[in-house]
């Protein structure tokens, strides 16, 4: 595995790799969720590149940029063991040199829910992803379902700016108790970690109410809100349109159950998609393994 730190060197090497080329962007502190994306990318592509960059643009004032876990040596080892061909690990001063002022406006989608609570977050996400895509020119971009509004923002950016990269969204990887894997889980206290699975149970309760025929979002959401255990507290719990992330006044499928909770100073997000009448999941991308020519 080659490791590079500048966009020029990343582009030069990426262009020599066999295609199709899969790309997994990360902020490091890799866990099984990240590695599942890498493994899927390996199955669907001839080569895989991973980026490791804690992006300051997507952290707001008072958020956890400084304490976000950084484990570069271990991350590099994990990626090398999985056969990743290229690791792109740029420095902040190279990504955002003095005088850097450009940003991608992600429109109304970026102002809903997460965007309303974290002003500028999605502009920071879209900007860094655009820069990474320009440096690496991948065939496909691999994203995790857990950050579902982020995946919608990136899909919209790729569409609106005529970018050639294909977005792939893979299912959330969870602990056996249902808690979605996240690099921020290391910040949970023992009490919060014990209560954290109630977040997923709350989402499932809303899903079950809707599957049972409930059409009133308020009634469906009430069944979930009651299940959250202390010391967790709700930031929001909503049923939204998967294209706009606007909360629904009446349940219409496809839809998304989305939520965010506080566990002390740590904030967790999660979601469950609800397929439409055609059975098509509104978020996930079907798995399509790459056909490998048989030996003569």
Secondary structure, 3 states (H helix, E strand, C coil): CEEECCHHHHHHHHCCCCCCEEEEEECCCCCHHHHHHHHHHHHHCCEEEEEECCCHHHCCCCCCCCCCCCCHHHHHHHHHHCCCCEEECCCHHHHCCCCCCCCCCCCHHHHCCHHHHCCCHHHHHHHHHHHHHHHHCCCEEEEECCCHHHHHHHHHHHHHCCCCCEEEEECCCECCCCCECCHHHHHCCHHHHHHHHHHHHHHHHHHHHHHCCCCCHHHHHHHHHCCCCCCCEEEEEEEECCCCCCECCCCCCCEEEEEEEEECCEEEEEEEEECCCCCCCCCCCCCCCCCCCCCC
